[in-house]
Amino acid sequence: MIKPTLTDIQSKSEMKKPFTIPSVEIARRQLSIQKALQVNRIDGLFIVQRVDLFYFTGTAQNGFLFMPAQGEPLLFIKRYWPRARQESPHTILDKVKPGITVGELFQISVETAESLGYTVPYLGPPGYKVAFIGHGVGLELIEPPVIANNKDDRLEPGMTLALEPKMVFHNEFAAGVESVFLVTDQGARLISQVPAEVFIC
């Protein structure tokens, strides 16, 4: 969760932004729903309706929000990334930037899973975990670099990669979302056209 301060409420930069919700209010709303999840012993929820997405994140972009009962929410955006960055304090691809190594990107994903309490199911059950979370896309569907631990390939503007993290809950279900993004001079631009929604197969 965001840890708001009193300065967040009267932030000059936020007051200049049209149609935005102060981060302190977003934090209050998220904390409220997380308390309800804890009381009802629910591990988390996916928010996909745009009205609900706006209420809990401040952005009306197409995408979905995963809200764990404890820990920081994860927001996945389908469309206009700069606007989403401006509107919402939660964006998972903000870590992507030119110069970062694919190993660092892998480690960020692992730390995020750990912070959400999903160390065990992330990337598969113990002893069977996959060793990567993505790869390059080009003339071939799968190309270097592979986004894996301890790899030192650095991201450069113009690279196109696929991120494919997954969760495997033993004797229950497996879930994964694959998104293709372009590395730009400023960061990342999501280019996947498939709706960022949870599909049950």
C-alpha positions as CSV (number, residue, x, y, z in Angstrom):
1,M,0.0,0.0,0.0
2,I,1.0,3.6,-0.4
3,K,2.1,5.3,2.7
4,P,0.6,8.8,2.2
5,T,1.9,11.9,4.0
6,L,0.0,15.1,4.7
7,T,1.8,16.7,1.8
8,D,0.1,14.2,-0.6
9,I,-3.2,15.9,0.1
10,Q,-2.2,19.3,-1.0
11,S,0.4,18.3,-3.6
12,K,0.8,21.1,-6.1
13,S,1.7,18.7,-8.9
14,E,-1.5,16.7,-8.2
15,M,-3.7,19.8,-8.0
16,K,-2.5,20.7,-11.5
17,K,-3.4,17.4,-13.0
18,P,-7.0,17.3,-14.3
19,F,-9.4,14.5,-13.3
20,T,-7.0,12.8,-10.8
21,I,-7.6,11.4,-7.4
22,P,-5.1,12.3,-4.7
23,S,-2.9,9.3,-3.8
24,V,-4.0,9.6,-0.1
25,E,-7.6,8.9,-1.1
26,I,-6.5,6.0,-3.4
27,A,-4.6,4.5,-0.4
28,R,-7.7,4.9,1.9
29,R,-9.9,3.1,-0.6
30,Q,-7.4,0.3,-1.1
31,L,-6.9,-0.2,2.7
32,S,-10.7,-0.3,3.2
33,I,-11.1,-3.2,0.7
34,Q,-8.1,-5.0,2.0
35,K,-9.5,-5.0,5.5
36,A,-12.7,-6.4,4.1
37,L,-10.8,-9.2,2.4
38,Q,-8.9,-10.0,5.6
39,V,-12.1,-10.1,7.6
40,N,-13.7,-12.5,5.1
41,R,-10.5,-14.6,4.7
42,I,-10.2,-13.9,1.0
43,D,-6.6,-13.9,-0.3
44,G,-7.2,-11.3,-3.0
45,L,-9.4,-10.2,-5.9
46,F,-9.1,-9.1,-9.5
47,I,-10.8,-5.9,-10.5
48,V,-11.6,-5.6,-14.2
49,Q,-14.7,-3.4,-14.4
50,R,-13.5,0.1,-15.5
51,V,-15.7,1.9,-12.9
52,D,-14.2,-0.2,-10.1
53,L,-10.7,0.1,-11.6
54,F,-11.0,3.9,-11.6
55,Y,-12.3,3.9,-8.0
56,F,-9.4,1.9,-6.7
57,T,-6.5,3.2,-8.8
58,G,-7.5,6.6,-10.2
59,T,-7.1,5.5,-13.8
60,A,-9.8,4.5,-16.3
61,Q,-7.4,2.8,-18.7
62,N,-8.3,-0.7,-19.9
63,G,-6.6,-3.3,-17.7
64,F,-7.1,-5.0,-14.4
65,L,-6.0,-4.6,-10.8
66,F,-4.9,-7.5,-8.5
67,M,-5.7,-6.5,-4.9
68,P,-4.1,-8.9,-2.4
69,A,-5.5,-9.0,1.2
70,Q,-2.0,-7.8,2.3
71,G,0.7,-6.1,0.3
72,E,0.9,-3.8,-2.6
73,P,-1.6,-4.0,-5.4
74,L,-0.5,-4.8,-9.0
75,L,-2.0,-2.8,-11.9
76,F,-1.8,-4.1,-15.5
77,I,-2.6,-1.6,-18.2
78,K,-3.6,-2.4,-21.8
79,R,-3.6,1.0,-23.5
80,Y,-2.1,4.5,-23.1
81,W,0.7,4.0,-20.6
82,P,1.8,7.7,-20.1
83,R,-1.7,8.6,-19.0
84,A,-1.9,5.6,-16.7
85,R,1.4,6.6,-15.1
86,Q,0.1,10.1,-14.5
87,E,-3.2,8.9,-13.1
88,S,-2.3,6.0,-10.9
89,P,0.4,5.3,-8.3
90,H,0.6,1.6,-9.2
91,T,2.2,0.5,-12.5
92,I,4.2,-2.8,-12.7
93,L,6.1,-1.9,-15.9
94,D,7.5,1.3,-14.4
95,K,10.6,-0.8,-13.6
96,V,11.4,-1.3,-17.2
97,K,13.9,1.2,-18.6
98,P,16.9,1.3,-20.9
99,G,20.1,0.1,-19.2
100,I,18.4,-2.3,-16.7
101,T,19.6,-5.9,-17.1
102,V,17.2,-8.7,-17.7
103,G,18.5,-10.3,-14.5
104,E,17.5,-7.3,-12.5
105,L,14.0,-7.4,-14.1
106,F,13.8,-11.1,-13.1
107,Q,14.8,-10.3,-9.5
108,I,12.2,-7.5,-9.3
109,S,9.5,-9.9,-10.2
110,V,10.6,-12.4,-7.6
111,E,10.8,-9.7,-4.9
112,T,7.3,-8.5,-5.9
113,A,5.9,-12.0,-5.6
114,E,7.6,-12.4,-2.2
115,S,6.2,-9.0,-1.0
116,L,2.7,-10.3,-1.9
117,G,3.2,-13.6,0.0
118,Y,3.4,-15.7,-3.2
119,T,7.0,-17.1,-2.9
120,V,5.8,-20.7,-3.1
121,P,3.5,-20.6,-6.1
122,Y,5.4,-18.1,-8.1
123,L,6.9,-19.6,-11.3
124,G,5.8,-23.1,-10.2
125,P,5.9,-25.4,-7.2
126,P,9.1,-26.0,-5.3
127,G,11.5,-28.2,-7.3
128,Y,9.7,-27.5,-10.6
129,K,10.0,-23.7,-10.9
130,V,10.7,-22.3,-14.4
131,A,13.9,-20.3,-14.6
132,F,12.7,-17.4,-16.6
133,I,9.9,-14.9,-16.8
134,G,10.1,-13.8,-20.5
135,H,12.1,-13.5,-23.6
136,G,12.8,-11.4,-26.7
137,V,10.4,-11.3,-29.7
138,G,11.5,-10.7,-33.2
139,L,11.6,-12.6,-36.5
140,E,11.2,-15.7,-34.3
141,L,8.5,-16.0,-31.6
142,I,11.2,-16.7,-29.0
143,E,14.6,-14.9,-29.3
144,P,17.3,-13.6,-26.9
145,P,17.5,-12.1,-24.5
146,V,15.9,-14.5,-22.0
147,I,14.7,-12.7,-18.9
148,A,16.2,-14.9,-16.2
149,N,18.2,-14.6,-13.0
150,N,21.8,-13.5,-13.2
151,K,21.6,-12.6,-17.0
152,D,23.5,-9.4,-17.8
153,D,21.9,-8.5,-21.1
154,R,20.8,-4.8,-20.9
155,L,17.5,-3.5,-22.2
156,E,17.9,-1.0,-25.1
157,P,15.3,1.2,-26.8
158,G,13.6,-0.7,-29.7
159,M,13.8,-4.1,-28.1
160,T,10.5,-6.0,-28.0
161,L,10.0,-8.6,-25.3
162,A,7.4,-10.8,-23.8
163,L,6.8,-11.0,-20.1
164,E,5.1,-14.3,-19.0
165,P,5.1,-14.7,-15.2
166,K,2.9,-17.4,-13.8
167,M,1.5,-18.8,-10.5
168,V,0.9,-22.5,-9.9
169,F,-1.2,-23.3,-6.8
170,H,-0.7,-27.0,-6.0
171,N,-3.8,-29.2,-6.6
172,E,-5.8,-26.0,-7.4
173,F,-5.0,-24.1,-10.5
174,A,-2.3,-22.3,-12.6
175,A,-2.5,-18.8,-13.9
176,G,-0.3,-16.7,-16.2
177,V,-0.5,-13.5,-18.1
178,E,1.8,-12.9,-21.1
179,S,2.3,-9.3,-22.3
180,V,4.4,-8.0,-25.1
181,F,6.1,-4.6,-24.6
182,L,8.4,-2.3,-26.4
183,V,11.4,-0.7,-24.7
184,T,11.4,3.0,-25.4
185,D,13.8,5.8,-24.5
186,Q,11.7,6.6,-21.4
187,G,10.7,3.1,-20.3
188,A,8.2,0.6,-21.7
189,R,5.1,0.7,-23.9
190,L,2.6,-2.2,-23.8
191,I,1.7,-3.4,-27.3
192,S,-0.3,-6.5,-26.5
193,Q,-3.8,-6.4,-28.1
194,V,-5.4,-9.2,-26.1
195,P,-7.5,-7.7,-23.3
196,A,-5.7,-7.9,-19.9
197,E,-8.3,-10.0,-18.3
198,V,-8.4,-13.4,-16.5
199,F,-9.5,-16.2,-18.7
200,I,-10.7,-19.5,-17.3
201,C,-9.9,-22.5,-19.6
